[in-house]
Amino acid sequence: MQVSQSAAKTNQPLHDWLRSIKVTYVAGQTTPLLEEVVTNLLDRFKLRGHEVQDVPGDSTDVLITTAPFAEPLDWRQAMLFTARRRFKLTRTPTILTLLHTTPERLGDLLDHFERALSRPQADPADFAFPGLAQSAYHTLIEQGQRGGPILALERLLQVLSKSIRIILFVGDEHPQYAYHFDMVGAYPRSDGSDPDAFYDDIVYRIATVASTHEVTNHQVTDGLIPRPKWDALHTPQAMRRAGQELGKRKFFTELILVDQLVHVPAIGDAVASQYSEGCFATWDPTLNALIATVTGSSRPVDKTNITEDDLAVILRARPDGQGAIVCHVESKRNDPPSSEAVEMVDMDTLLPRIKLEESAADVPVARSKLHGHRGISAYDPAKVEFVPLDPAYYHYPVSCATEAQAHGIKSAFARAQALQNPADPRQIVFTVLPGHGAVIVEKWVPGKAPLQVIWEAMDAGQLEVDKRVPQGLVSYFASADNRMILQDE
C-alpha cells in the first residue's frame, strides 16, 4: 500500500516505493517537549496513511520510545534488548528512540567535544562519561576526528541510550530542529520552523527506513570451487595488496567494536559484536565471478590486512532480491560476503560486458568496486565521472545493506556514460551516499592490478577522498584548475 502524499508539507521528492507502515509508541523517560512531539508525530503518521498500533506485535514495523538525554540507560530497560521478550515478539522491529535537549545543553556538549578533539594529544579523560566502558574513548576520538564533534556526540548518545536509531529533538518549550542518527553515523537535520513540514519530514524519513529490507540472506550454491583452481588464481593475492594500498591511504574507517564502548549482551538480531568499515571487490575472469571481502558484522575483519579467509565468491544476485548467490571454496573458511554484496554484483546487470584483449575473456565493464564510509571532496572530470543517485535518496536516505540502497546504486551507475561507453577515456566512476559514504568503480586498464587505478587516482589528486560525508544534497562546481569541488548542501 502506498503512503498518502496528498497535502504533504514537503517539496522534496519521495521514493516511489514508500509503503504504509505500522508504528507503535511505548513511553520511556520523557519530557513535556517529547510528549508534544509524540502526539504530533503519531497524528501525522495517521494523516499520511500509516497505522498506529496500541501495542507492539509481530506486524509492527517501527517501535518508537523515549530515553533521557546523555544519561546511561540500563540495557534491561532498553527496547533494543527487551522488546521481543516484553511483548512476546518473534522478531525485533526497528527501534527508534526519541531524545530531547535544549540548545544550550547541546551547545555545551558540542563545545566540549570541539575542545577535546582539537588538543594536540587527545586526553581520554575528556571522553569519559558514566555508563561507558573504560576503552570507549578510543572510538569516540576516532569517530570525532572523522566526523567532528557531532559524530562523537552521536556515538555517545547511541551508547548511553542503548539505541542505534535516534532522533534528537532540540528546543526549549517546542522543537526547533531535530537530528537523525543511525548506524553508519549519519546526522541529517529536520527544520522545525514550519511544524507541518517538520513532522511530514520526520514521518517520511521513518517510512523510508521501514519501507525497505535488508538483502543479506545469501544463498550458497551446491558444489565447491576446487582448491587447486583457487590456488592458481591471481585475484586473492591482488585483493590482499589492494587492501594494504587502500590502508596506506587511510581509506577505511576503524571497525567499531561494541564491547569497547559499553558492556551489553549481544542478543540475536539486536546488536552485533562489531560493525564493518567498508568493503571492496574485483571481478575474476577465471571464475566468472566477483571476489569480495566478507562481512565485518560476523567477526572482526581488518580490510587493510586481509587473508584468503576474508574473501568470498559472489556469482550473482538472487532472483528474489533477498541476497546474493555465493560459491564456497574447498578447504577455506567461507564466511558470508559483505552486506553490500548485492549492490556490488547487481549493478553489472544494467551495464555492458567487454572482451579483454589479453585473454579474450568476457567480463563486466566494471572491474572493481570500492565502498567506504568516506566522502569525495574533489575530482578531475577528465579522469573521473560522478553519477548522482535519484533525487529522493538525498532528501530521504536509506539504510545500508538494504534493497533500496542496492537499487539506488544500480540505477546511478546505469547512467554512467563512462561505463555505458567502454571507450570513454574516464576509468573511474563514483557516487555519494548521503550520510553514509561513497561507492567507487574502476574499469579494466591493461597492466593495472585490481583497484590500482583507484588508488593511483587518489595519489594524483584526481579523486580526493575526505573524512567527512555529506549529509544531504551533493553537487560539484568547476574550480579555476578545472577540477570539480564538492558543494555540500
C-alpha positions in Angstrom: 0.0 0.0 0.0 1.4 3.4 -1.0 1.6 6.1 1.7 -0.5 9.2 1.3 1.2 12.2 -0.2 -1.8 14.4 -0.5 -1.4 17.8 1.0 2.0 16.8 2.3 4.0 19.7 3.6 7.2 18.8 1.7 8.6 20.0 -1.6 11.1 17.2 -1.6 10.9 14.2 -4.0 9.7 11.0 -2.4 10.6 7.4 -3.2 8.0 5.7 -5.3 8.3 2.5 -3.3 7.2 4.0 0.1 4.6 1.9 1.7 2.2 2.2 4.6 3.9 1.0 7.8 2.7 0.0 11.3 4.0 2.1 14.2 3.6 1.8 17.9 4.8 4.0 20.8 6.0 2.7 24.2 6.9 5.6 26.5 10.2 5.7 28.3 11.6 8.6 30.3 10.1 11.7 28.7 9.8 15.5 28.8 6.9 17.9 28.0 8.5 18.6 24.7 8.8 14.9 23.8 5.2 14.4 24.8 4.2 17.1 22.4 6.4 15.6 19.7 4.9 12.1 20.2 1.4 13.4 20.0 2.0 15.3 16.8 4.1 12.6 15.3 1.6 9.8 15.8 -1.2 12.1 14.4 1.0 12.8 11.4 1.5 9.1 10.8 -2.2 8.5 10.7 -2.7 11.5 8.4 -0.2 10.1 5.9 -1.9 6.7 5.8 0.1 4.7 8.3 -1.3 2.5 11.1 -0.6 3.5 14.7 -1.0 0.4 16.9 -1.7 0.5 20.6 0.8 -2.3 21.5 3.6 -3.8 19.5 3.0 -7.1 17.6 4.8 -9.2 15.0 3.4 -6.9 12.3 4.9 -3.8 13.9 7.5 -2.1 11.6 8.7 0.7 14.0 8.6 0.8 17.7 9.1 4.4 19.0 10.3 5.0 22.5 11.9 7.8 24.6 15.0 8.0 26.8 16.9 10.6 28.8 19.4 12.7 27.0 23.1 11.9 27.7 22.3 9.7 30.7 23.0 5.9 30.8 20.0 3.7 30.3 20.3 0.2 31.8 20.2 -2.3 29.0 17.5 -4.2 30.9 15.2 -1.2 30.2 16.3 -0.6 26.6 13.8 -1.6 23.9 16.5 -2.8 21.6 17.2 -5.6 24.1 13.9 -6.2 25.8 11.1 -5.6 23.2 10.9 -9.2 22.0 10.7 -10.7 25.5 8.5 -7.9 26.9 5.9 -8.1 24.1 6.4 -11.7 23.1 7.6 -10.9 19.6 9.2 -13.3 17.1 11.4 -10.5 15.7 12.7 -7.1 16.7 11.1 -4.2 14.8 13.0 -1.1 14.0 13.6 0.6 17.3 13.6 4.4 17.2 14.5 6.3 20.3 13.5 10.0 20.8 15.7 12.2 22.9 15.3 15.9 23.9 17.8 18.5 24.9 18.0 22.3 25.0 20.1 24.3 22.6 22.2 25.5 25.5 23.0 22.0 26.7 23.6 20.7 23.2 26.0 23.6 22.6 27.9 22.9 25.8 28.4 19.2 24.8 29.5 20.1 21.3 31.9 22.7 22.6 33.3 20.2 25.0 34.0 17.7 22.1 35.3 20.5 19.9 37.9 21.4 22.6 38.7 17.8 23.3 39.3 16.9 19.7 41.4 20.0 19.0 44.0 19.1 21.5 47.4 18.1 20.0 47.2 14.9 22.1 43.7 13.7 22.9 43.1 13.1 26.6 41.0 10.0 27.4 39.6 11.9 30.4 37.7 14.2 28.1 35.8 11.3 26.7 34.9 9.6 30.0 31.2 9.5 30.7 29.2 7.5 33.1 27.9 4.3 31.5 30.7 3.9 29.0 33.4 1.2 29.0 36.9 2.5 30.0 38.1 1.8 26.5 35.3 3.9 24.9 37.4 7.0 24.5 39.3 5.3 21.6 36.2 5.0 19.5 34.8 8.4 20.4 38.1 10.1 19.5 38.3 8.2 16.2 34.7 9.0 15.3 35.1 12.6 16.3 38.2 13.0 14.2 36.3 11.5 11.3 33.0 13.4 11.5 33.7 16.2 14.0 32.0 16.9 17.4 28.5 16.0 16.2 29.6 12.4 15.3 31.3 12.0 18.7 28.1 13.1 20.3 26.1 10.8 18.2 28.1 7.8 19.2 27.9 8.8 22.9 24.1 9.1 22.8 23.7 5.8 21.0 25.8 4.0 23.6 24.0 5.7 26.6 20.5 5.2 25.2 21.3 1.7 24.0 19.7 2.5 20.7 21.2 2.7 17.1 18.4 4.8 15.6 17.8 8.1 17.4 16.0 11.3 16.7 17.4 14.1 18.9 14.9 17.0 19.3 16.4 20.3 20.2 14.4 23.1 21.8 13.3 24.7 25.0 9.5 24.5 25.0 9.0 23.4 21.4 11.3 21.6 19.0 13.4 24.0 16.9 15.1 21.2 14.9 15.9 17.5 15.1 18.9 15.4 14.2 18.5 11.9 12.8 21.2 9.4 13.9 21.9 5.9 12.5 24.4 3.1 12.5 26.8 4.4 9.9 27.0 7.8 11.6 24.5 10.0 9.6 23.3 13.2 11.2 20.9 15.0 8.8 18.6 17.6 10.3 14.9 18.4 10.1 14.0 22.1 10.4 11.2 22.8 12.9 10.4 26.4 11.8 7.3 25.1 10.0 5.7 22.4 12.2 3.6 20.8 9.4 6.7 20.4 7.2 8.7 19.3 10.2 6.5 16.4 11.1 6.0 15.4 7.5 9.7 15.3 7.0 10.2 13.1 10.0 7.4 10.7 9.1 8.8 10.3 5.5 12.3 9.7 6.9 11.0 7.0 9.2 8.7 5.5 6.5 11.7 5.4 4.1 13.7 3.3 6.6 10.9 0.9 7.3 9.8 0.5 3.7 12.8 -1.4 2.6 14.5 -4.6 3.8 18.0 -6.0 4.2 19.4 -8.1 1.4 21.8 -10.2 3.4 20.0 -13.6 3.1 22.7 -15.0 0.8 22.3 -18.4 -0.9 25.2 -20.9 -1.3 25.3 -22.9 -4.5 25.9 -26.7 -4.5 29.5 -27.8 -5.1 32.8 -26.2 -4.2 35.5 -24.4 -6.1 38.3 -26.9 -6.1 41.3 -25.9 -4.0 43.8 -26.3 -6.9 41.7 -23.9 -9.0 41.5 -21.4 -6.2 45.3 -21.6 -5.5 46.0 -20.9 -9.2 44.1 -17.6 -9.2 46.0 -14.3 -9.1 43.0 -12.3 -7.7 43.1 -13.3 -4.0 46.7 -12.0 -3.7 45.8 -8.9 -5.7 42.9 -8.3 -3.3 45.3 -8.6 -0.4 47.6 -6.0 -2.0 44.6 -3.7 -2.7 43.6 -3.7 1.0 47.2 -2.8 2.0 47.4 0.0 -0.5 44.0 1.4 0.5 45.0 1.1 4.1 48.2 3.2 3.4 45.9 5.9 2.1 43.6 5.7 5.3 40.5 4.9 3.2 38.9 2.5 5.7 37.4 3.8 8.9 38.1 1.8 12.0 35.9 -1.2 12.9 33.5 -0.3 15.7 33.7 -2.9 18.5 30.7 -2.7 20.8 32.5 -4.1 23.8 35.0 -1.2 23.6 32.1 1.2 24.0 29.7 -0.4 26.5 29.2 -3.7 28.2 25.9 -5.2 27.0 24.9 -8.7 25.8 24.8 -9.3 22.1 21.3 -10.5 21.6 20.3 -12.2 18.3 19.3 -9.6 15.7 19.5 -6.7 18.1 23.2 -6.0 18.4 26.2 -7.4 16.6 29.6 -7.6 18.3 31.1 -5.2 15.8 30.2 -3.2 12.7 32.2 -3.2 9.5 34.1 -0.3 7.9 33.5 -0.8 4.2 34.3 -3.4 1.5 35.8 -3.9 -1.9 35.6 -6.4 -4.7 37.0 -7.3 -8.1 36.0 -9.5 -11.0 37.9 -12.7 -11.6 37.7 -13.8 -15.2 38.6 -17.5 -14.5 35.8 -17.9 -12.0 33.5 -15.6 -13.9 32.5 -14.2 -10.5 33.1 -11.3 -8.2 35.6 -11.9 -5.3 34.7 -9.6 -2.4 35.6 -9.1 1.2 33.5 -10.8 3.8 31.1 -9.2 6.2 32.6 -7.5 9.2 29.5 -7.9 11.3 30.1 -11.6 11.9 33.7 -11.3 13.0 36.3 -8.6 13.1 37.9 -8.1 9.6 40.9 -5.8 9.1 40.4 -4.7 5.5 43.9 -3.4 5.3 45.4 -6.8 6.0 43.1 -9.4 4.6 43.8 -13.1 4.1 42.1 -15.6 1.7 39.7 -16.4 4.6 38.5 -12.8 4.4 37.3 -13.3 0.8 34.0 -14.6 -0.6 33.0 -15.6 -4.2 29.8 -13.9 -5.5 28.2 -15.3 -8.6 25.1 -13.0 -8.9 22.2 -11.6 -7.1 19.3 -13.8 -6.0 16.3 -13.5 -8.4 14.1 -12.7 -5.5 16.4 -9.9 -4.4 16.9 -11.2 -0.9 20.7 -11.5 -1.1 23.5 -12.8 -3.3 24.3 -16.3 -4.6 27.8 -17.3 -3.4 30.0 -20.3 -4.0 32.3 -21.7 -1.4 35.9 -22.7 -1.8 37.3 -26.1 -0.8 39.4 -26.2 2.3 38.9 -22.5 3.1 36.9 -20.6 5.7 33.8 -19.4 3.9 32.1 -16.6 5.7 29.2 -14.6 4.1 30.2 -11.7 1.8 29.9 -8.1 2.9 26.4 -6.7 3.4 27.0 -4.7 0.2 27.3 -7.8 -1.9 24.1 -7.3 -3.8 24.8 -3.7 -4.8 28.3 -4.7 -6.0 27.2 -7.6 -8.2 23.8 -6.5 -9.3 24.9 -3.2 -10.9 26.6 -5.2 -13.6 23.2 -6.4 -15.0 22.5 -3.0 -16.5 26.0 -2.4 -17.8 27.8 -3.8 -20.9 30.3 -6.5 -20.9 33.6 -6.4 -22.8 36.3 -8.7 -24.2 39.7 -8.5 -22.5 42.5 -8.0 -25.1 45.0 -10.2 -23.3 42.7 -13.2 -22.8 39.5 -12.6 -24.8 37.6 -13.3 -21.6 34.1 -11.9 -21.5 33.8 -9.6 -18.4 31.7 -6.8 -16.9 32.9 -3.3 -17.9 33.2 -2.5 -14.2 36.3 -4.4 -12.9 36.5 -3.4 -9.3 34.2 -1.8 -6.7 35.0 0.0 -3.5 32.5 1.0 -0.8 33.6 3.1 2.1 32.3 5.5 4.8 34.2 8.4 3.2 33.2 11.5 1.1 34.7 12.7 -2.2 35.7 16.3 -1.9 37.0 16.8 -5.4 37.7 15.0 -8.7 39.2 15.6 -12.1 36.3 15.3 -14.6 38.7 14.3 -17.4 39.6 11.2 -15.5 36.6 10.6 -13.2 32.8 10.6 -13.6 30.4 11.5 -10.9 26.9 9.9 -11.1 24.2 11.2 -8.7 21.6 9.0 -7.1 17.9 9.6 -7.9 16.9 12.8 -6.1 14.8 11.2 -3.4 17.9 9.5 -2.0 19.4 12.8 -1.0 16.3 14.0 0.9 15.3 10.7 2.4 18.4 8.5 2.7 18.1 4.7 3.0 19.9 2.3 5.3 23.0 0.3 4.5 22.6 -3.3 3.3 19.1 -2.7 2.1 17.3 -3.5 -1.2 16.6 0.2 -1.6 20.3 1.1 -1.4 21.3 -1.6 -3.9 18.6 -0.3 -6.2 19.7 3.3 -5.9 23.3 2.4 -6.6 22.4 0.2 -9.5 20.3 2.9 -11.1 23.0 5.6 -10.6 25.8 3.5 -12.2 23.5 2.5 -15.1 23.5 6.2 -16.1 27.3 6.4 -16.1 28.5 7.4 -19.6 32.0 6.1 -18.9 30.6 2.7 -18.2 27.9 2.5 -20.8 30.5 3.5 -23.4 33.6 1.3 -22.6 35.7 3.5 -25.0 35.1 6.6 -22.8 38.6 7.6 -21.5 37.4 8.1 -17.9 38.4 5.0 -16.0 36.7 5.8 -12.6 33.0 6.4 -11.7 31.7 7.2 -8.3 28.5 8.1 -6.4 28.0 9.6 -3.0 25.5 8.1 -0.5 24.4 10.9 1.8 25.1 10.4 5.4 26.8 7.1 4.5 29.8 7.2 2.2 30.9 6.6 -1.4 30.9 3.8 -3.9 33.7 3.9 -6.5 34.0 1.7 -9.6 37.1 1.3 -11.9 37.2 -0.1 -15.4 39.7 -2.5 -16.8 43.1 -1.0 -17.7 45.8 -3.2 -19.2 48.8 -3.6 -16.9 47.0 -2.4 -13.8 46.2 -4.6 -10.7 42.7 -4.7 -9.2 41.8 -1.3 -7.6 45.2 0.2 -8.7 43.5 2.7 -11.0 41.6 4.0 -7.9 44.5 4.3 -5.5 46.7 5.9 -8.2 43.9 8.4 -8.8 43.9 9.2 -5.1 47.7 9.8 -5.2 47.4 12.0 -8.3 44.7 14.2 -6.8 42.2 13.1 -9.5 40.0 11.6 -6.7 40.2 13.3 -3.4 38.8 11.3 -0.5 37.6 13.2 2.6 36.8 12.0 6.1 33.6 14.0 6.1 30.5 12.5 4.4 27.9 14.9 3.0 24.6 14.7 4.9 22.2 16.0 2.2 22.3 17.2 -1.4 25.6 16.7 -3.2 26.8 18.7 -6.2 30.1 19.7 -7.6 31.2 23.0 -9.1 34.1 23.7 -11.5 37.2 25.3 -10.0 39.8 27.5 -11.7 42.1 24.5 -12.1 39.3 22.6 -14.0 38.6 20.2 -11.1 35.1 19.6 -9.6 34.8 20.7 -6.0 32.2 19.4 -3.6 29.4 21.8 -2.7 27.7 20.2 0.3 24.1 21.5 0.6 
